[in-house]
Amino acid sequence: MSAANRQANRVELTIDDCPTRVPEGTTILEAAEGLGIEIPTLCHNQALTPFGSCWICAVKVDGARTLVPACSTRVVPGMQVTTLDDEIRRTRKLCLELLLSDHYGDCLAPCQMTCPAGIDVQGYLAHAARGEYREAVRLIKQRNPLPLICGRVCPRPCEDMCRRQVVDEPVSVNAVKRFVADWDRSSGEHYVPPRAAPTGKRVAVVGGGPAGLTCAYFLAQRGHEVTVFEALPQLGGMLRWGIPAYRLPRDILDAEIDSILELGVRAECGKRLGADFTLQDLRDQGYEAVFLGLGATASRRMRAEGEDLPGVLGGTDFLREIGLGKQFDFSGKKVTVVGGGNTAIDAARTSLRLGAQSVTVLYRRSRAEMPAQDEEVQAAEEEGVEFHFLAAPKRLIGRPPSPREGVKGRADDEAAHSPSPQPSPTGRGSPAQERLAEMEYERMELGEPDASGRRRPVPIPGSESTLAVDVCIAAIGQKPELSLLAGTPLRQTDWGALASDPYTLATEVEGVFAGGDCVSGAATVVEAVAHGREAAVSIDRYLHGRSFARDEPVFNISKGDWDKLDPADFEHYLRAPRAHHSCLDVAQRIAGFDEVEQGLSEDAMRGEAERCLSCGCASAFDCRVRQLAAEYGVDPERFADGARRKELPDEEHPLIRLESQKCILCGACVRVCDEVRDVRALGFEGRGFAARVRPAFGESLLSAGCITCGACVDVCPTGAIVERLGQQGGPFATETSPGVCAGCGVGCVYDVHRVGGRPLTVRPRKDPHQGPNNGLFCITGRFGLRALDPEQRILAPMVRREGELRPVSLDEAVHRAVRLLVDTDQALALVSPHATVEEMQTVQALAGALTGAQAGSLSATREQEALRGLDRVLPRPQSPASVQDLPGSDCVFLVECDPQRSHPVAGVQALAARRAGAQLLVLASEPTALDCHASLRLRSSPGGTVVVLAGLLRRLLTRSHGAYDVAGSDALLRSVERISSAAVEQAADVAPAELDELCDRLARARNPVVVLDTSRAGARLSQAAALVAGLLATQAARPPLLALRPAANSHGLTRQGLRPVVLPAAGHPTILTVREDVAAATQGRALPAVVADAVWSESAAHAQVVLPLPTRHEMRGHVYATGGLEGVTGLGVQPAGGEEVHEVLGRLAAACGVQELSAQALQPPGPMTARAAPLGEPLSPESLCTPPEPVDTYARLIDAWARDQGLLRD
Amino acid sequence: MSTRISVGLATCGLACGAQAVYDELARLARETSAQARNGDEVTLRKVGCLGMCHREPLVEVERDGTRILYGEVSPEIAARIFEDHVLGGRPVAEHAIGLGTDEEPDTFFAPQTRIVLRNCGQLDPEDLTEARARGVYGAFERVLKGMDPEEVIDTVTRSGLRGRGGAGFPTGRKWRFCREAEGEPKYLVCNADEGDPGAFMDRSVLEGDPHSVIEGMLIAAYAIGATQGYVYVRAEYPLAIRHLRKALDDARAAGLLGADILGAGFAFDLAIKKGAGAFVCGEETALIASIEGRRGMPRLRPPFPAQSGLWGRPTNINNVETFAAVPWILARGAEAFAAIGTDKSKGTKVFALAGKVRRGGLVEVPMGMPLREVIEGIGGGVPRGEVKAVQMGGPSGGCIPASLMDTRVDYEEVTATGAIMGSGGMVVLDESACMVDIARFFLDFTQKESCGKCTFCRVGTKRMLEILTRITEGQGQPEDLDALEELSAATKRASLCGLGQTAPNPVLTTLRYFRDEYEEHIRDKRCPAGRCKALLTYTIDPEACVGCTACAKACPVGAISGEPKQAHVIDQVTCIRCGRCVDACRFDAVKVT
């Protein structure tokens, strides 16, 4: 249909009451897109025939009996479409609920879901396993600025939920966190998060504990000016005043606090809210928002008689005073700690370290109910703490101290900073001077569960007994100390905490937020961190005048708790026991406050990280089902008790994993495999609910004919088909940099997805204007990176000494190389088409600076003949057409080439043209993969293809239309005059009718492309093909010849004038190779002296000097692909060898005498040709017969050849 | 004196042992002709379904100008019939239908109008000569010689014939669309992928009268301009395929198919495409995909097959019954056909009458006949108790309650009840049917037969089935009914093809007419029909129990205890509700509630 025609056939319709006019054949989805109306899709993919299976794009059309799928419904005149109303919304939601009811997996791993701070545990474990410690810290710090601290004291709820428990034991998640945090701290340049530009807004954080510090950290990152007000003399809150140093060494604590302060956070210590300043003061000082992280510092009372006796202490008070430097001496004392939480254990273990004779912990429930971490309890037991379970104090009994005791007791009293009345100087006489001597306690039994779910302790009547006690520490809990806030408008809850919104943490006072223990009551560090971060997000939104509502609704599905899962699903995992950290021995421990737990060794830590089962979905970051489920407020449990397909992932394919249990049967993979790739390795199987996508005939993917192009991975809207990134493959949020595939001459463009500076995976870029592939890819492009074995990398400069290559400094290697190259008068620099233009230029400059040296290419020899043929007809570079021209062509003429095999993306593009209705003409002497799609296939006898082309030229020129009756054509015609149809039949076994048909179809084509493979074509064949293209060019804008080249930068090589080199038969030049393997190419006949390459080769193994180069993913540089497309590759990836191209080759060149070879000097001289413009001189009919000596040579060649064949007689 | 014996050898007859009866009669006939007694000429032939499937095997003897139909004939009875009636001229009254105490065949056949079934059971389907003698291909010959395609389409349009596959689209209009569509060649497809469980109309026609179907297709091909046709028939119909193949060979040999049919320059040929038996392949676009060798999955229409069908060419698809009616219309005229039936539904409709009905089988009635007349008149009503409902239209259909038995059988009135005319399944349900269970049964079928493409059809029907199963197991929740309605509505509204769009019908109609039954299951954990095992309680009436121990011996799980001669007791926890105690008890002491 012509453009004018299409214009005429426009359809008017309205979508959501907006009138629009679109071309006939447009779908509702496309029409809506044109109006900027977004309709969600899952099964839809632009590259595929509309399918209409998922129904997420359901819309309403007036008068239609049912809803219709917008993706596949074509517009009709007068159509009235509604894209969203109640029914549509309900239908989409139900649709998602149904899909998810049969979608078995975890979006995010249970560890991350459990972590109060929501740390991407799976992600940082994966980083740690890969040795990317800095990245691990970066990931942790996105949610928690205190990994040094949490790595030591976190009760790690994540580990309780770890699925690894089904196999053996949970992954020691926290030990990994501690390791990477310690590594980061001692690395010399610890991780500092990026900071946004200053906003000029001031925020006051009141309370320097974990909640306040976290809030300050995230606010500072967002560019706000933050001041932390702390009542006590140092920052840290409960971290400093509640956790003993043997668990959290103070240098660690200080380091972590410093890393927050270095973001520009100011601290004002010794300032107590309510005493030293008020909220109003803060406002007056220009603070626009306030975060209250006041903590829960007041010890709860036991409510036992005698509680105020000297010798009775509060748990947190006790620990705080130690932190503040008070000296306690418990030598010879019997200490009883009441309580079962971590504070109780901390108090008990601290008492031991203060020299107590005995320490007993009294807890009213049994061990199983203790809230303290089990490992802490164990450590306390090891150290000699005794436990009395099911016992509660009833009465504390005082006794006047004996004179001897009195002296000591008074000292203790002062030290203990007891809240009891002033001791009399004599310590004798009044009851107030009594001090603690005994505790009466009663036995308990467990009754019915209480609100906390734990069984309530009930006293056993008459079970009272007594215990001799010198010091009693009541560690039965803390509560917020809010007395100084009385009279402010801040509301308190019934149980004495600050009231703030559980989601936004905003209090009822404008601009004031509150979180941490003062809101939640005494909780864990990580919970305080979570509050601090949430509050920072809310405050940031508040400061920018936005609502508190979060941008992205979250949605998550889960397989459920590990203890509910089927162990059979985990049987294939190898058992690997959990690594345990080492501890100081007990004697060392209780002698002081040294850190008890030692971290894991690097090996043990890596082993732990590798134990991670990577439960979270590989597609968590880009799953469309998940995004839509969040958007539509889906209830994932709606049909959760129904049947579902549960299959273990299919891991047979080494690079692609099928997770059928996540498949939503949209069929995009099946369709792309069939429609686009022509492979059909995947198909539907079964009926009804049991229907599924499977490799054909139940085979594994590979035996079903998979070509590993990964197109299925790209189109899967969820995580049912994913690229295998190894066991510890993230998923990670990645950064991308552009690249051009070096696999073949098509020059596909892609994005290298990097994480932590290292390439993780490669995805094709989907933009028809940016490259020839438009989202298409083949195995080489997608997985070539994987093929690059790190073992094969050349990472260090090497020099041969005493027969062996040994690593040396770059200076030394360069020096040695220069000597080799300068000391000869016949140096030869060989560079391959895998090199960038910059590398080529460097080598050329280098050769230019050496006497008698020449530069060339060995790899190009393969194409030499073909290029010579093309040279005679076409200006350079010799492929005016690009692979991009294929999809829009109406006639693709393949001349002796098989692009599906040699240049897969070109093959697929030819197929796309065919499917869009183009003619596909195949002329070849051997079968090709596209034969079955050919509209006309001519099989010439071996070597006869060139005769067919000559015959074709003759037929084209003698066609009655006179279309080719142009200047110069006469000479051409004369040269092929004698190649009659009969001659062609005799020489090439192609019938005259076939030749006629070929000629007719080509002549009728409006937009033909002639495709040639330079690695397979000889000079005459290339020349003939170029001439055919030249004749067809009278209709096209430029000679439509697509020369498929073997390497991405083959054109760059030609362009730089790096000619094929034929090694001299005699004499041994001193050879420098750049990404060339001369030894392999010559079967060892020629060996290089200096090799510069990224990977080891036969040449490198024999060289005198080896210089490391970056890979194509690492190097910055330019390449020229087929069609003269300019590509930029490898931006911003740190080369594994550590050196950029201009550093290694540039230094070599400079040492050889090349001047001014800076990075700037290496910029390529602009694009070879503008994309839309004809390349150089358009091929005029004249140019066919004029320079460079075209027709005569060609005619002579044809003549000579035809004579050889006996077709012509003198 | 000539006597003609016809044995019904369609699948229904064969299943009841008609082959042995035929073999016995053939042996006797051979011996008779060998003895050549009295010069009597005895001809024996195989015919298709005679209609009274409930009385198979059927043998019809035509002697002295009168026909007598024998039912439930065994080889022994056949020998007696041969001896007494064929040779002796004395009908065997005790086995003859309509003689003696048996019902009148008239009550079964008289209310019927047999247009589609006009030749079924009346001729040997493997004999082209006999078929032509009965006028088959006559209409086609007249069309070919004397009518232009437009006239044919006009006649069919005026006759009011609507597609008998279920949707009821006017056949003439469908043909015209295809005729007017651009593209060559055009294809004609006969949809014989009869998939409804219990339906056998198409099979019977293909088995009993294949030439009339071919004739109908020839007429359609001529009218549309189609040059190639396919009969898409399921592989489970081997006899139909055999008869059809023979008929095609014979017709081709007789110049009725091929390049130059009857020398009139009209070219058309037919091929058989065997389907693997997927219900969804009865859907036009899935059927086309299947013929093309692809997975039978429907696609969105438009484009309709008439615009872009088989291999992207204009294609017309009609059902077997539709094609079989066409020659009659061309022979008798559009008006004769239009005179039968109601305002919008003309002609007749064939039904496979089944379920709790005295006389089941293949019946053809004029459109508009009240449902009651079909069930009670032709079918003779239910054997015991009352009619509870009639399930019409197979798994895509619905249940019409007894209160609506005066519904007239035509497209509009049946659709108004929530059921559909469908392809002709008609299952009579009595009070022993649990309507939740019926809905579950049909949904189980559609659920399994979904091609799996559309979300609602694939997953939604499964979830509905699970809810229904839960209800029948006594685990239903009040909100389940809302969920069923929500899922039904969405599945109807958001599915590509008829399968999904109609799959909720059994649920919706039972919910509409028998909601109280659902509620009883959910609220009272009780199945009023006593079908849902999980909801039954078996108890022993101590008054009636004599302590014979028969029930305890029969119980497979040892749930029944008691001393001999003492009343027994069933342990409700152990009882698996298998009902064997009920069967074992000779004193009616086991009560089921």
Interface residues (C-beta under 8 A of the other chain):
Chain A: P50 F51 G52 S53 C54 W55 I56 A58 T66 L67 V68 P69 S72 T73 R74 E87 R90 T91 L94 C95 L98 L99 S101 D102 F639 G642 A643 I664 L665 G667 G683 F684 G686 R687 G688 F689 A690 A691 R692
Chain B: A278 V280 R295 M297 R299 L300 P302 Q447 K448 E449 S450 C451 G452 K453 C454 T455 F456 R458 V459 G460 T461 K462 R463 E466 E486 L487 A490 K492 R493 A494 S495 L496 Q501
